[in-house]
Amino acid sequence: MPQYIAAVDIGTSKIDCHIVDQNACIVGKSSIKIQVIHPNRGWMEINPEVLWQQFKRCIKASIADAKTTTENVAAIGISTQRNSVTIWNKCTGKSLYNFITWQDTRVTDDVHSWNASLRFKLARIGGKLGHFVTRHNFFKAASVLTFSTQQITMRLLWLLNNVAEARDLVRAGTLLCGCIETWLVWKMTGGKEHITDYSCASATGLFNPYMTGWSSFVSILTGVPLSIFPKVIDSSGALAVTDENVFGKAIPITAIIADQQASLFGNLCFNKGDMKCTLGTGTFLNINHGSKPYASVAGLYPLIGWKLQDQKMAYMVEGNASSTGSVIDWLCKFAKIDNPQELVDLASTVEDTNGVCFVPAFNGLQAPYKDWKASPLLIGFGFETTEAHVARAVLESFAYRVRQIYETFLEESNVAINSIRLDGGVTSSPFVAQLISDVLNQDLYHCKATNASIQGATYLAGLGIGIWKDLDELRNLNKSNAIHYSPNLDKCNKYEKSYATWKKSVKRSLDWFD
């Protein structure tokens, strides 16, 4: 009897499920668009009950596409978007509010207010003193402590302060919170398991990666009670079992992991110094940092990559630029272009931008600027500027942001980069992949898998159920699973000058909004 893995990736805009065999070959798949709700400007929500129904339908459709049954599904693995949070009643199992997604901006003013508050300034001073005395990375990170809209802290506070029953349920000990993976596992197990994994927990802003536990410091600082948080467990192994009424049989859940960490794992970045770059809705650079957490003062995030059963924690460093694929969608709509490939084709008709620079700061600028008030900017154009120059300037800006984050890591860390893997929908274009290689002046290896996150969930689920025994076996499955891009030295020299000009334009975009 064949043993299949149902690997599911819950992304920002859709749910993908692959049914995968013991050779890591996809035998069935399905995709469902996530229904995103916009009740107010800047608000982005997902109905938890609707998401649950879509999740089940996607898995069942994939099993049907594979022409098999749930009897042959040996394990489920989940990769999920991070930091979309909701709350629910432990006794009834009913959600009290929609998921507030990681792109939601309703708490922007609260974030700015907290970051500028006296208690935060005192906390940062305490961090500096603690680091001076102990040289511990925990205090180094505390010395630059800030909240961001992408983390759940302020959105969770909003839920506690704006949902009528929330505070009463906290006092009664029956309020639970969780991100998408926690909610889906809760539903799959019939309310028996309230869990998350280390990778998802570490991205919330409420988890201490140095002490590997929920942060009592942030809890005391903000008043968010630790009692409502899920138990944190390994990313792979015998994690939970579905209620037999959900899929017609009890299926082991053997992998839970956050999407960017799943992508790092799916790209086989198992060693310290392995790096991957994902260009999707946003841009994410992730570097395997080995068995010790990283501390940054320039806005890079110290996160947990994964925790395998009976193995040391794998840490990673992340830098991101929140607007990439979303900028392409905006430009296509603005310029009345039917699809992104037409935009790439247009950009490739000119050799350079003719002096035009674009800054993709639709959600501010993250590392190394950490400026949430930065504005998108198009500058340097004249009467001779064409649509092709603008299109190329937009694509080049993505490569320049990648380089900035890459250089920030090199400046802060003494970790040598072994190799750079590339994935994400934007990099499916050879033009964009080559552009990044030329701007970085580095060899890149583009993942052939259409979804590296779901590939990572597959590998972790397979390890968890024993289909594959170790990381070496996974490497052997993927020996030829990458396209190699080498930098063109002539273009590298050209981009050095363009990059310097582009950095000048970034300075013009900073601190624009009040």
C-alpha positions in Angstrom: 0.0 0.0 0.0 1.5 3.4 -1.0 2.3 5.9 1.7 1.5 9.5 0.8 2.1 12.8 2.6 -0.5 15.6 2.4 1.6 18.8 2.5 -0.4 22.0 2.9 0.9 25.6 2.6 -1.5 28.3 3.8 -0.1 31.4 2.2 -1.2 35.1 2.1 -3.6 34.7 -0.8 -4.2 30.9 -1.3 -4.0 27.4 0.2 -2.0 24.8 -1.7 -2.0 21.1 -1.0 0.3 18.5 -2.6 -0.1 14.8 -2.2 3.5 13.5 -2.3 4.8 9.9 -2.6 7.9 8.3 -1.0 10.1 9.6 -3.8 9.0 13.2 -3.1 7.0 13.3 -6.4 3.7 15.1 -6.5 0.9 12.8 -7.4 -2.0 15.1 -6.8 -2.6 18.8 -5.9 -5.2 21.4 -5.4 -5.3 25.2 -4.7 -8.0 27.4 -3.2 -8.0 31.2 -3.0 -8.2 32.6 0.5 -11.1 35.0 1.1 -9.5 38.1 2.5 -11.9 40.7 4.1 -11.2 44.5 4.1 -13.7 45.9 6.7 -11.8 49.3 6.8 -8.9 50.9 5.0 -5.7 49.1 6.0 -7.6 46.3 7.7 -7.1 42.7 6.4 -8.9 39.8 8.0 -9.7 36.2 7.3 -12.8 34.4 8.7 -11.4 31.4 10.8 -14.4 29.2 10.1 -14.3 29.8 6.3 -10.5 29.2 6.3 -11.1 25.9 8.1 -13.6 24.7 5.5 -11.3 25.8 2.7 -8.4 23.9 4.3 -10.4 20.7 4.5 -11.7 21.1 0.9 -8.2 21.7 -0.4 -6.9 18.5 1.2 -9.8 16.4 0.0 -9.6 17.8 -3.5 -5.8 17.0 -3.6 -6.5 13.4 -2.5 -9.1 13.1 -5.2 -6.7 14.5 -7.8 -4.2 11.9 -6.8 -6.8 9.2 -7.4 -6.4 7.8 -4.0 -8.1 7.8 -0.6 -7.4 9.0 2.9 -6.5 5.5 3.8 -3.2 5.9 1.9 -2.4 9.3 3.6 0.3 8.5 6.2 0.9 12.1 7.5 -0.1 15.7 7.2 2.5 18.5 7.2 1.6 22.2 7.4 3.5 25.3 6.3 1.7 28.6 7.1 1.9 32.3 6.8 3.1 33.8 10.0 1.5 36.1 12.5 -2.1 36.2 11.4 -3.8 36.0 14.8 -7.2 35.3 16.4 -8.8 34.4 19.7 -11.4 31.8 20.6 -13.4 30.3 23.5 -11.8 27.1 24.8 -15.1 25.7 25.9 -17.2 26.3 22.8 -14.4 26.2 20.3 -15.9 29.2 18.5 -13.7 32.0 17.3 -14.5 35.5 18.7 -13.1 37.5 15.9 -11.6 37.1 12.4 -7.9 36.5 11.9 -6.1 39.9 11.8 -3.5 39.2 9.2 0.2 40.1 9.2 -0.4 42.8 6.6 -3.1 44.6 8.6 -2.1 48.1 9.6 -4.8 49.1 12.2 -2.3 49.1 15.0 0.3 51.3 13.2 -0.3 54.3 15.6 -0.2 52.0 18.6 3.2 50.5 17.4 4.7 54.0 17.0 3.3 55.1 20.4 4.8 52.1 22.2 8.1 52.3 20.5 8.4 56.0 21.5 7.2 55.4 25.0 9.2 56.0 28.2 8.9 52.4 29.3 10.4 51.2 26.0 13.2 53.7 26.2 14.0 52.4 29.7 13.9 48.8 28.5 16.4 49.6 25.7 18.7 51.4 28.1 18.5 48.4 30.4 19.3 46.1 27.5 22.4 48.2 26.7 23.6 48.0 30.3 22.9 44.3 30.5 24.9 43.7 27.3 27.8 45.8 28.5 28.0 43.7 31.7 27.2 40.2 30.4 27.8 40.4 26.6 24.8 38.2 26.2 22.9 38.4 22.9 19.6 38.6 24.7 20.5 42.0 26.1 22.0 43.1 22.8 18.6 42.4 21.2 16.8 44.1 24.0 18.8 47.2 23.5 17.1 47.8 20.1 13.7 46.3 21.1 10.8 47.6 19.1 7.3 46.3 18.1 6.3 46.1 14.5 2.9 45.9 12.8 4.0 42.5 11.3 4.3 40.9 14.8 1.2 39.9 16.7 1.7 41.8 20.0 -0.2 45.0 19.2 -2.9 43.2 17.2 -3.4 40.8 20.1 -3.7 43.7 22.4 -6.3 45.2 20.0 -8.3 42.0 20.2 -8.2 41.9 24.0 -9.3 45.5 24.2 -12.0 45.5 21.5 -13.7 42.1 21.7 -16.3 42.3 24.4 -15.9 38.8 25.9 -12.1 38.6 25.7 -11.1 40.0 29.1 -13.9 38.0 30.9 -12.7 34.8 29.3 -9.1 35.6 30.3 -10.2 35.9 33.9 -12.2 32.6 33.6 -9.2 30.9 32.1 -11.0 29.9 28.9 -9.6 32.3 26.3 -7.1 30.9 23.7 -5.1 32.6 21.1 -3.2 31.4 18.1 -2.1 31.9 14.6 -3.3 30.0 11.6 -1.4 26.8 12.4 -2.6 26.6 15.9 -6.3 27.2 14.9 -6.1 24.5 12.2 -4.5 21.9 14.4 -7.1 22.7 17.1 -9.9 22.1 14.6 -8.2 19.0 13.1 -7.8 17.4 16.5 -11.4 18.2 17.7 -10.1 20.8 20.2 -7.7 18.4 21.9 -4.4 20.2 20.9 -3.5 23.9 21.4 0.0 23.9 20.0 2.4 25.7 17.7 6.0 25.0 16.7 9.2 26.9 17.6 9.5 28.5 14.1 6.0 30.0 14.2 6.3 31.1 17.8 9.6 32.8 17.3 8.1 35.1 14.6 5.4 36.5 16.8 7.4 39.0 18.7 6.2 37.5 22.0 8.6 34.6 22.1 12.2 34.8 23.5 14.5 32.9 21.1 17.4 33.1 23.5 15.4 31.4 26.4 13.2 29.4 24.0 9.9 30.3 25.7 7.1 32.8 25.7 8.5 36.2 26.8 7.4 37.0 30.4 9.1 40.4 29.9 6.9 41.4 27.0 3.9 39.9 28.8 4.5 42.1 31.8 5.3 45.1 29.7 2.1 44.9 27.6 -0.3 43.1 29.9 -0.9 40.2 27.4 -1.4 37.1 29.5 0.8 34.1 28.8 -2.1 31.8 29.8 -3.7 32.2 26.4 -0.7 31.1 24.4 -0.3 27.6 22.8 2.2 25.0 23.9 5.4 25.2 21.8 6.6 21.9 20.3 9.0 20.5 17.7 8.6 21.2 14.0 8.7 17.5 13.0 7.7 14.2 14.7 4.6 12.7 16.2 3.0 16.1 17.0 -0.8 15.3 17.0 -3.4 13.2 15.4 -6.5 14.3 13.6 -10.0 13.4 14.8 -11.2 10.6 12.7 -14.4 12.5 11.9 -12.5 15.2 10.0 -11.0 13.1 7.1 -12.7 9.8 7.7 -9.7 8.3 9.6 -7.1 9.5 12.2 -4.1 10.9 10.4 -0.8 11.8 12.2 0.2 15.5 12.0 4.0 15.2 11.7 5.1 18.7 10.6 4.2 22.3 11.6 6.4 25.1 10.4 6.3 28.8 9.4 6.4 29.5 5.6 9.8 31.2 5.4 11.4 28.6 7.6 9.8 25.9 5.5 11.2 27.5 2.4 14.7 27.5 4.0 14.3 23.8 4.8 12.8 23.0 1.4 15.8 24.6 -0.2 18.1 22.2 1.7 19.7 25.0 3.7 20.7 22.6 6.6 24.1 24.0 7.4 25.2 27.2 9.1 25.9 29.8 6.4 23.3 28.4 3.9 21.1 31.2 2.6 17.9 31.5 0.6 16.2 34.5 -0.9 12.4 34.4 -1.5 10.7 37.0 -3.7 6.9 36.5 -3.4 4.4 38.9 -1.9 7.4 40.3 0.0 11.1 39.7 -0.1 12.7 37.5 2.6 16.4 36.7 3.1 17.0 33.9 5.5 20.3 32.5 6.7 20.9 29.4 8.7 22.7 30.5 11.8 23.5 27.2 13.3 22.7 26.2 16.9 23.0 29.7 18.4 20.6 32.6 18.1 21.7 35.8 16.3 21.4 39.3 17.7 21.1 42.3 15.3 21.1 46.1 15.9 20.2 46.9 12.3 16.7 45.4 12.1 17.4 41.8 11.2 15.3 39.3 13.1 16.7 36.4 15.2 14.3 33.5 14.6 14.2 29.8 15.1 14.4 27.9 11.8 13.1 24.5 13.1 13.5 21.9 15.8 13.8 18.3 14.8 13.1 15.5 17.2 16.1 14.8 19.5 18.3 17.4 17.7 19.5 20.9 18.6 17.5 23.9 17.7 18.3 25.4 14.3 18.4 29.2 14.3 18.1 31.6 11.4 18.5 35.3 10.7 15.8 37.1 8.6 15.7 40.4 6.8 12.7 41.4 4.8 11.2 44.0 2.4 7.5 43.8 2.7 6.5 45.0 -0.8 7.6 42.9 -3.8 4.9 40.9 -5.6 2.3 43.3 -4.3 4.2 46.1 -6.0 4.1 44.2 -9.3 0.4 43.7 -8.9 -0.1 47.4 -8.3 2.1 48.4 -11.3 0.3 46.0 -13.6 -3.1 47.5 -12.5 -1.8 51.1 -12.7 -0.2 50.6 -16.1 -3.1 48.5 -17.4 -0.8 45.5 -18.0 -2.6 42.1 -18.1 0.0 40.0 -16.3 3.4 40.2 -14.6 5.3 38.5 -17.4 4.3 41.4 -19.7 5.9 43.7 -17.2 9.2 41.7 -17.3 9.1 41.6 -21.1 8.6 45.4 -21.2 11.6 45.9 -18.8 13.8 43.7 -20.8 13.4 45.9 -23.9 15.8 48.5 -22.5 19.4 48.1 -21.2 19.0 50.4 -18.2 16.5 52.7 -16.4 17.9 55.8 -18.0 18.4 57.3 -14.6 14.9 56.4 -13.2 14.9 55.1 -9.6 12.1 53.5 -7.7 11.9 52.9 -4.0 9.3 50.1 -3.1 8.4 51.5 0.4 4.7 50.8 0.3 4.9 49.5 3.9 7.8 51.6 5.0 11.4 50.3 4.8 12.7 47.5 7.0 16.4 46.7 7.6 18.7 48.5 7.5 16.5 51.6 7.7 13.7 50.5 10.1 11.7 53.5 8.9 7.9 52.9 8.9 7.3 56.4 7.7 9.2 56.0 4.4 7.2 56.5 1.2 7.3 54.9 -2.2 9.2 57.1 -4.6 9.7 57.4 -8.3 12.5 59.8 -9.2 14.9 60.7 -12.0 12.6 60.6 -14.9 12.2 63.1 -17.8 10.5 63.6 -21.1 12.5 60.8 -22.6 11.4 58.3 -19.9 9.3 55.4 -21.2 7.1 52.8 -19.5 9.9 50.3 -20.1 12.3 52.4 -18.0 9.9 52.6 -15.2 9.2 48.8 -15.3 12.9 48.1 -15.2 13.4 50.6 -12.3 10.8 48.7 -10.3 12.4 45.3 -10.9 15.9 46.7 -10.2 14.7 48.1 -6.9 13.8 44.6 -5.7 17.4 43.4 -6.4 18.8 46.5 -4.6 16.7 45.8 -1.5 18.0 42.2 -1.6 21.6 43.5 -1.7 21.0 45.9 1.1 19.7 43.2 3.4 22.5 40.8 2.3 25.2 43.5 3.0 23.6 44.3 6.4 24.1 40.6 7.4 27.7 40.6 6.1 28.5 43.7 8.1 27.0 42.5 11.3 28.0 38.9 11.3 31.2 36.9 10.8 29.3 33.9 9.3 30.5 33.0 5.9 27.8 32.4 3.2 28.1 28.9 1.7 25.5 29.3 -1.1 22.4 31.3 -2.0 19.2 29.6 -3.1 16.5 31.5 -4.8 12.7 30.9 -4.8 9.3 32.6 -4.9 7.0 33.6 -7.7 8.8 36.8 -8.7 12.0 34.9 -9.3 10.4 32.4 -11.7 11.4 34.9 -14.3 15.0 34.2 -15.6 15.3 37.9 -16.2 14.7 38.7 -12.5 16.9 35.8 -11.2 19.8 36.9 -13.4 19.3 40.5 -12.4 19.7 39.6 -8.7 22.8 37.5 -9.5 24.4 40.5 -11.3 23.5 43.0 -8.5 24.8 40.7 -5.8 27.8 39.6 -7.9 27.1 36.1 -6.6 26.2 32.7 -7.9 22.5 31.8 -7.3 20.7 28.4 -7.4 17.0 28.7 -8.2 14.7 26.1 -6.7 12.8 24.2 -9.4 10.0 23.5 -7.0 7.0 25.8 -7.6 6.5 26.1 -3.9 9.6 25.7 -1.7 7.5 26.1 1.5 5.3 23.2 0.7 8.4 21.2 -0.2 9.8 22.0 3.3 6.6 20.9 4.9 6.8 17.7 2.9 10.3 16.9 3.9 9.6 17.6 7.6 6.4 15.5 7.6 8.3 12.6 5.9 11.0 12.8 8.5 8.4 12.9 11.2 6.7 9.7 10.0 9.9 7.9 9.1 9.5 7.9 5.3 13.0 9.5 5.1 15.5 8.8 7.8 17.8 11.9 7.8 18.9 15.1 6.1 21.3 13.2 3.8 18.5 11.2 2.3 16.7 14.5 1.6 19.8 15.9 -0.1 19.9 12.8 -2.4 16.3 13.3 -3.4 17.3 16.8 -4.7 20.6 16.6 -6.4 19.5 18.3 -9.6 16.7 20.4 -8.2 18.2 23.8 -9.0 19.0 26.2 -11.9 22.3 27.9 -11.7 22.7 31.6 -12.4 26.2 33.2 -12.6 26.9 36.9 -12.5 27.9 38.8 -15.6 30.9 40.8 -14.6 30.3 43.6 -17.1 26.8 44.0 -15.7 28.0 43.8 -12.2 30.2 46.9 -12.7 27.3 48.7 -14.3 25.0 47.9 -11.4 27.6 49.2 -8.9 27.0 52.7 -10.2 23.3 52.3 -10.4 23.1 51.0 -6.9 24.9 54.0 -5.5 22.5 56.3 -7.3 19.5 54.3 -6.1 20.7 54.6 -2.4 20.6 58.3 -2.8 17.0 58.1 -3.9 16.2 56.0 -0.8 17.3 58.9 1.4 14.7 61.1 -0.3 11.9 58.7 0.6 12.7 58.4 4.3 10.6 59.9 7.1 7.9 61.1 4.7 4.6 60.3 6.5 3.7 61.9 9.8 
